Amino acid sequence: KQWYQRRVRGELPVINHGGATYGHYSQMSLIPDENVGVFVVLSGDDYYELQHQILRLIYIYFLDVLMDETPWLNTTTICSYPEPWQTSERSEKDLSVLQDDTYSREADAVDLSIYEGVYNNPVYPDLQISLVNGQLQFILGTGNGTLYREQEAHSFHAITNMPTDPMNIPDSEKEITYFKFNMTPSEAVEGVEFKYIQKYYFSGGSSSAPDVRLIFSGLVLILILLYS
């Protein structure tokens, strides 16, 4: 994994490494010259942007405390961060493009129901994709959204909604989730690549066939138990 070196207070080198996955966020910051470090872990259903900003605020504040410096974050600036020091990094997305169904109209010959089903990943909750009023919808844990077709075949994107939204983030500033369905030579769905912050692969779906290896292993186990 890659570590990043930056500077705090204009001169002290700080080594950072963060990580994020569905519902979990972490950040480690070390200042070797001062022999101090901060490790922060958060979990929850908030939007990634909000969690990332909270992580940054926590480690910046405690690095100052550990170095016996007066924290430059206070009850006012902690709510306006990164302003007044720099303009907010949040940028609005063009919803007219994100919610354009041009490609859906051009691909009307494709039966969207082939994508319906429950997809599985050994670590994450089941990914459920349903066709509702002619539009594909997804649910993953507590996140959900509407799928819009991309130009590439069997590819979609969605504006991701989360149940916890204390900042009332508008759709134009929410994270975009991407879906790429993997197809067999006979054009049956065998899985989907799901990208939210990172890429994850979910197997299965309505068209997936039973795993013969698992069935065989189960039969062998039953025979062992019967004759042991």
JOVENFEN-V923468 format. One line per field, one symbol per residue. phi: phi as a letter, one per 30 degrees, with the letter a starting at -180 (. if undefined). psi: psi as a letter, one per 20 degrees, with the letter a starting at -180 (. if undefined). Layout:
phi = ???
psi = ???
This chain:
phi = .ccccbbchibddbcbabbabeibbbacbbcedchbabbbbbblcddeddddddedddddddddddchcdedcbdcdddceddddadeddbdcdddddcdceddddceddddddddkccbbdccddccbbcbhibdbbbbiccalcdbdcddehbbbbddcbdcbdchddedcddcccbbddcdecicdclbcccbibcbcccjjdcdddddddddddddddddddcc
psi = qpqppaqqkihppppqprqqaoipqqppppnhhilqqppppqqajrqggggghggggghgghggghjkqopipaighhhipiqjhrqqipqqqohhghjpkghhhhkhipoiiiiqapqqpihrrqoppqooljppqqpodjqrrpppprhqpkqrrqpppqhomiilpqhijrqpqqpoppqrhjkqpirpppoogrpqpprbrhjqqqohgggghggggghghhj.
